[in-house]
């Protein structure tokens, strides 16, 4: 696993946490929830891309 991926996920997490807190404290709980969900979707997309790359590499190694 690439260290760069961990840093990207951490950056998205920090950004979502800060935005969520700001929105919650200003009384916009619905928008804070949507921000959290959007951050989760972004992280899941990053992980799915890496898993796809892993399976492609495994296909190439084993010749499937």
C-alpha positions as CSV (number, residue, x, y, z in Angstrom):
1,X,0.0,0.0,0.0
2,X,1.2,3.4,-0.9
3,X,1.8,5.9,1.9
4,X,0.4,8.6,-0.3
5,X,-3.0,7.0,-0.1
6,X,-2.9,7.1,3.7
7,X,-2.1,10.8,3.6
8,X,-4.9,11.5,1.1
9,X,-7.4,9.6,3.3
10,X,-6.2,11.5,6.4
11,X,-6.5,14.8,4.6
12,X,-10.1,14.1,3.6
13,X,-10.9,13.0,7.1
14,X,-9.5,16.1,8.7
15,X,-11.2,18.4,6.2
16,X,-14.6,16.6,6.7
17,X,-14.2,16.7,10.5
18,X,-13.5,20.4,10.5
19,X,-16.3,21.2,8.1
20,X,-18.7,19.0,10.0
21,X,-17.9,20.7,13.3
22,X,-18.3,24.2,11.8
23,X,-21.6,23.3,10.2
24,X,-22.9,21.6,13.4
25,X,-22.0,24.5,15.6
26,X,-23.7,27.0,13.2
27,X,-26.9,24.9,13.4
28,X,-26.8,23.2,10.0
29,X,-26.8,19.6,11.1
30,X,-28.3,18.4,7.8
31,X,-25.5,19.9,5.8
32,X,-22.9,18.6,8.3
33,X,-24.3,15.1,7.7
34,X,-24.2,15.5,3.9
35,X,-20.6,16.7,4.2
36,X,-19.7,13.6,6.2
37,X,-21.4,11.4,3.7
38,X,-19.6,13.1,0.8
39,X,-16.3,12.6,2.6
40,X,-17.1,8.9,3.1
41,X,-17.9,8.5,-0.6
42,X,-14.7,10.1,-1.7
43,X,-12.6,7.9,0.6
44,X,-14.5,4.8,-0.6
45,X,-13.8,5.8,-4.2
46,X,-10.1,6.1,-3.4
47,X,-10.1,2.6,-1.8
48,X,-12.0,1.0,-4.6
49,X,-9.5,2.4,-7.2
50,X,-6.6,0.9,-5.2
51,X,-8.4,-2.5,-4.9
52,X,-9.0,-2.5,-8.6
53,X,-5.3,-1.8,-9.2
54,X,-4.5,-4.7,-6.8
55,X,-6.7,-7.2,-8.7
56,X,-5.4,-6.1,-12.0
57,X,-1.8,-6.6,-10.8
58,X,-2.8,-10.1,-9.5
59,X,-4.3,-11.0,-12.8
60,X,-1.1,-10.0,-14.6
61,X,1.1,-11.9,-12.2
62,X,-0.9,-15.1,-12.3
63,X,-1.8,-14.8,-16.0
64,X,-5.6,-14.8,-15.8
